[in-house]
Amino acid sequence: MATTIKSTELDFNTIKNNLKTALAAKSEFADYNFEASGLSNILDVLAVNTHYNGLIANFALNESFLTTSQTRSAMVNHSLNFGYSPRSKSGAKAVVNLNVNLVGVSPKPTSITLPQYSRFNATIDDITYTFYTLDDYVGYDRTGSGIYTFEEDNGKEHLALTFGDVEGQDTALCRVHSECLTGDALHSLRCDCGPQLQAALQMLAENKSGILLYLRQEGRGIGLVNKIRAYALQDQGHDTVEANELLGFAPDLREYNICLDILQHFKISSVNLLTNNPKKVSALEEVGISVTKRTSLHEGENEKNKNYLDTKRDKMGHLR
C-alpha cells in the first residue's frame, strides 16, 4: 500500500502553540500568561476542533485514492471504476445426495423435511469437513408430474415442470425456455416465444414424460426494461440484433449453468432438446449437459414477426 497522504502534519500541541503564538503577536496579549488564565480552555477547544478537522481532511483525501484508501467501501468503489467487483470470502458448499428407504412405510409421505442446521461430515485426505444446512430443506416425491423452483446464488429464481417420472431418464424430452413476458403472457406477435412455449408443453404432455426448464432471463438476458427499449429501436427500423448492440449489449446474454444443476437434481443424464437454435445446443453442452438429440419446434410465424425470425436465422444461426 502506498504511503499515507497527509494534507496537514499538525497535532493538538502544535495547533495550540500556533494559536498562542498568533495571539502573543498582538499588543493586547503581550506578556500574557495563557496557561494561567481561562483563555487556555478556549484555546484547548479550538485546538481540538482544528485537530479533528485535520484528521477528517486527511481521511477524506486518502479515501479518494485506491492505493491509500482504508475502508472496504472506498476500495470497492474504486475497483468498480476499473471494471472489477471484489468479492467477500464465502464458506464452502457441498451437494449431499440422500436416498430414503421407505420400504414397509405406509402411507408413504409426499415430502420429507431435513431440519435447519442438519450436520454432515465429509473426509478428504484424512481431513474432516463439517457442513450444515442453513434452512429447512423439503424433499418431495418426484415420481409424478410437478413444478419445482430453483434459486441461483445471485437470487434469480427458475422453474422446472416435469411430466411423468423423469428421474434417471436417458434422452429425456426437454425444452429450455427463457422467459418472455410479452410473448408468453401477453401473446405479443413480435416474436414466436409464446407459441413455442405452448407447443413444447403440448409435446411434453402428449409424450407423458419430459421436463421444461423455464429460465428467468428476459429479453435474451438483457432484462425487461432494456427489452422494451430494444422494441422502441426496432420500431425505428433496426432488427433485434442491431437493437441490442445499440443499447450496448451482445445479441444474446443468456446463461445456462443452472440447467445442469436442475437436470442433475432429477438425475437426467441426457436430453432430446426441443429447439431450433443450434447455439443453444452448444451452450448446454459447454456447461456439461449431454444433448443426444435435437427436435425442431416450428411454431408462431406470422406477418408481424417475419423480419424477427429472418434475423434469428441469418444473424443468430436459428433453423427454420
N, C-alpha and C positions, 0 to 999 in steps of 0.2 A: 504494500500500500504506500502511496506517496506520502511525503512529509505533510503534516497538517498545516493548512494555511491559516495565518493569523492576521486579521485586519488590525489588531491592536495588541501590544505587549503589556499593557497596563494591568497592574493588580491593585488591590484595595489600598495598600500603604502608599504606593506610588501616586495613585489618584488623590488621596487625602493630602499628601505633601505638596502636590502641584496646586491644589486649591489654596493651601495656606501660603504658598509662595506668591500666588497671584494676589491674594488679599494683602499680604505684607508689603507688596509693592505700592499699595495705595497709602497716602499720607495719614488717613484716619485710622489705619491699622498698624502704623509704625510702632515697633517695640511692644506689640500686643501679644499677650500670653494666651494663645489659643487653647492649650490643653487645660488651663486653669479656669476657663470660662464655659458658660453654657453653649457658646458657639461651636465648641468641639462636637457636641451631639448633632448639631445641624450638619457639620462637615462629614460626620460619620454616615448620616443618612444619604447625603449627596454622593459620597464615595461609593456606598453600597449600590445605589441606583445606577451610577455610571458603570461600575464594575459589572453589574448584572446585564446592562445593555450591551456591554462589550462582549460578554460571553454569548449572548444571543446573536450578535453580529457575526462572531467567529463561527458559531454553529451553522447559521444560515449560509454563510459563504462556503463552508466545507460541504454542506449538503447539496450545493449547486453543481458539484463535480463528482463523477463516478469514482475516481481514484481516491477521493478524500471523504466521501460520504460515510456516515456511521450507521444510519438506520436502514433496516431492510427495505422499508417502503421507498426510500430515496434510491437505493441501489436497483430495485425492481423497475422503478420509473425510468431511470437512466438506461437500463438494459433494454426496455421496450423500445426506446428510440433507435436502438440498433437492430431491432427485429428479433430480440432474444427474450424469452419469458422464463425466468428462473423457476424451478420447482422445489417445493419443500420435500424433505425426506418423508417417505411413507413406509408403512410396515409391509412386510412380505405377505403375499396372498397365496392360498393353496386351494386346489379343487379336490373335494372329497366326494367319492362315489360310494353310496351306501346301498346295499342290497338287503331288503327286508323280507324275511321269510314269514309268510302268512299262512303256511300250511296248518290246517286244523283250526284256524281262526274264523269264526262265523258269528255275525255277518262281517265281511271284510270291510275295513274302513275305506272311505273315499279319499282320505288325506291323513298324513302323519306329520306332527309338528315336532321339529327339533328346537328345543328351547334356546333362548339367547344365552350366550356365554358357554355353550357346549364346547367341551375341550377335546382336541385331537392332537396326538403326538406323532411326529414323523422323524425317523432316524436316518441320517445320510452321513456316510463316512464316520460312523461312531459318534456323531453329534446329534443330539435330540433337539428338535424344534417343536415348540408348542404353539398351536393356533386355536383361536376362539371364534365362534360365530358372533357377529356384532348385533344381530337381530334374530327374532324367531324366524325359522325357516319352515315353510309349509310345503311338503311334497305331496303331489296329487297323483291319483291313479291315471296313468297315461294310456290305458288300453282302449280308449274310445276317442271320439271327436272332442275337440275342446279349443279354448282360446287361452293363450298364455302370454304373459308380459315379461320382457327382458329389459334390464337397465344397464347402460354403459357407465363407466366411471365418471364421465362428464355429465351424467344426469339425464341423458337423452334416452327416451323410452321407445321400445319397439314391440310389435305384436307377432305372434305366430298362431295361425289357425291350422289345426290338424283335422284330417278327415280319416276316420277309421284308426286302426292300430298301426302307427308308423314306426314305432320303436324298433331299432335294429334293422331297418329295411336297407336293402341294396337298390340303387337306382330308383329312389322314391320320386314320384312326380312332384315337382316343386316349382312354385312361382315366387320370385323375389321381386316385390313391387315397392317402388319408392313412392312415398306419399305425394298425392296431387289433389289438394283440396278443391281446386276449381274443376278438375275433371272427375274425380272420384265422387265428390259430394254435390257439386253444383252443376254437373253434367255439361261443362264447357265443351264447345265444338272446336276449340283451338287445337286440341290435342286428341290422342287416342287412348289416354290413360284410363278413363272410366270404362269404356267398352272392353279394354284388355283385362281390367280387373274382374269385371263381370264374367267374361268368357273363361278366365282362369278358374274362378270359383265354380262355374258350371262344369268344367272339365274335371276338376278335383272331386266334385260331388258325384259325377257320373262314374268316375274311376273307383269311388268308395274308399280311396286311400290316397294320401299325399299331404303336402304341407304348403301353406302360403306364408311367406315372411313379409310383413308389412313394415317397411323401414321409414322412420320419421326423418326424411331428408328431402324436404320440399324443394321444388324447383331445381332438380339435379344438384342439390346440395347448397344452393345459394340462399335459401330461406324464402318465406312467403312474401315479405316486403320487397326484396330485390326481384323476385319473380314478377310481381305486379309492375315494377319499374321496367323490367325487360319487356313486358307486354306493351307498355307505352312506346318503347323504341320499335317494337315490331309493327305497331300501328303507323309508324313513320316510314316503314318500308324495309327495315332491317330483318334478317332472318334470326332464328332462335340462337344460333351460334354467335353471330355478329352482336346481338343484343347483350349476351353475357360478356363478351370481350369489351364492349364499350363501357360496361359497368365495372370493368377491372377484374373479371372472373374468367376462369377457364371454362370451356364449353360444358365440362362435366366434372363436378367436385364430389361425386358420391363415393362413399367408402363402404366396404363390405366385410370388415373384420368381425363384426358382431354375428354375421351369418354362420361363421364356423362355430362359434360358441353355441348358437341355437341348435344347429344340426348335431353337434356333439352331445348336447343335452338329451336329445332323443335317440342318440346312438345311430344316427343315419350316416352310413359310410359313403354313399354316392347318390347323385341326383340325376333325374331327367328334367332338364331345365326348360320351363316354358318361357321362351324369349325369342325376339327377332334380332337381338343385339349380340353379335359375336364378342364384342369387347367386354360385355358383362360376363360371358363365359370365362374369358381370360382373367378378368378381375377376381372372380370367385376362385379360380384355380390358383391364382397368385397367393391367396390367403390360406390355401391348404385344402380347398374343397374339391372333391373328385366329381367332375361333370362328365358322366359317361355317355350322355345323350342330350341332344337339344331338339325341342319340339317347337315349331313355329306357332305364332299366335297372331294371326292377321285379322284384326277387328278394328272397327271405329273410323274407317276412312270416310271423309265427306268433303264437300266443296270448300268448307271453311278451313280445313287443316291440310289440304293437299300440299301447299308450299312447305308447311312444317314437316310433313312426312318425307317430302323430297329432300329437304335439308338433312334430316336424320340419315337418309340413305346416302346422299352424296358427300356429306361432310363428317358424319359420325359412324359410317360403316354399317348401318342397320340394313337388314334384309327385308325385301318386300315381295 
